[in-house]
Amino acid sequence: MPDLLALPAENIKVIADINSRALAYLIDVLFFFFMILMPFSSVYYEFAGLKIENLTLEESMENPQIFSLLMIGYSSCLLIFFFYFACFEYLLNGSLGKKMLGLSVASKGKKRGLSQFIVRNLSKTIFFNFLAFDCFLMLFDAQKRRVSDFISNTLVVRNRKIIKKFRAINEL
């Protein structure tokens, strides 16, 4: 059996499958919930003077002051969630979940712009109710793109390295 020498040739980008994308999103949601949302909520409710453990749903809906404080907190969390995705994807080509799974967001055009990543992440946060419909359309696209990927001209890819194997030369 001849000796083989392996050298990395180049990085290639392969379209990411739906399962990897869903798992990356789940990782991001869990990270956001435990590392950002829980501490932010605790501090916000403390400064707002809300005692959540004693608060009932009926009381929060009937009291306009409590309801408005809860809506401000909810809106703030959505805004932070949106900027989490948009900033990470713009600066690092992927969120933490995508990076952990070797995925990244690529622009189909020649130039990457912040507006692409803002548009791309609207359905994840602001239009969260439409995310299921947006993801359902991925099943029918060959490149597994969501509607927001079409609009922003992006796609999610898996980074892979091609390794070429060469026969090792024993004699010169």
Residue pairs with C-beta under 8 A, 6 or more apart in sequence:
2 167
2 168
3 167
3 168
3 170
4 165
4 166
4 167
4 168
5 165
5 166
5 167
5 168
6 163
6 164
6 165
6 166
7 163
7 164
7 166
8 161
8 162
8 163
9 161
9 162
9 163
9 164
10 161
10 162
11 159
11 160
11 161
11 162
12 159
12 160
12 161
12 162
13 104
13 106
13 157
13 158
13 159
13 160
14 157
14 158
14 160
15 143
15 144
15 155
15 156
15 157
15 158
16 103
16 144
16 156
16 157
16 158
17 144
17 158
18 135
18 138
18 139
18 144
20 101
20 103
20 158
21 103
21 138
21 144
21 156
22 135
23 97
23 101
24 94
24 95
24 97
24 98
24 100
24 101
24 103
25 97
25 124
26 97
27 96
27 97
27 100
27 101
28 84
28 85
28 95
28 96
28 97
28 98
31 96
31 97
32 81
32 84
36 80
36 84
37 77
37 80
37 81
40 76
40 77
40 80
41 73
41 77
44 73
44 76
45 51
45 52
45 73
48 69
48 73
50 66
50 69
50 70
55 66
59 66
60 66
60 67
60 70
61 67
78 125
78 126
78 128
79 125
81 124
81 125
82 121
82 122
82 124
82 125
82 126
84 95
85 95
85 117
85 121
85 124
85 125
86 114
86 117
86 118
86 120
86 121
88 94
88 95
88 96
89 95
89 98
89 105
89 117
89 120
89 121
90 112
90 114
90 117
92 99
93 104
93 105
93 106
94 103
94 104
94 105
98 104
98 105
98 156
101 158
102 158
102 159
102 160
103 156
103 157
103 158
103 159
104 156
104 157
104 159
105 117
105 120
105 154
105 155
105 156
105 157
106 154
106 155
106 156
106 157
107 113
107 116
107 153
107 154
108 153
108 154
108 155
109 153
115 152
116 152
116 153
116 154
117 152
117 154
119 148
119 151
119 152
120 148
120 149
120 151
120 152
120 154
121 148
122 148
123 130
123 131
123 134
123 146
123 147
123 148
124 131
127 134
134 146
134 147
134 148
135 146
137 146
137 147
138 144
138 145
138 146
143 155
144 155
144 156
145 154
145 155
145 156
149 155
149 156
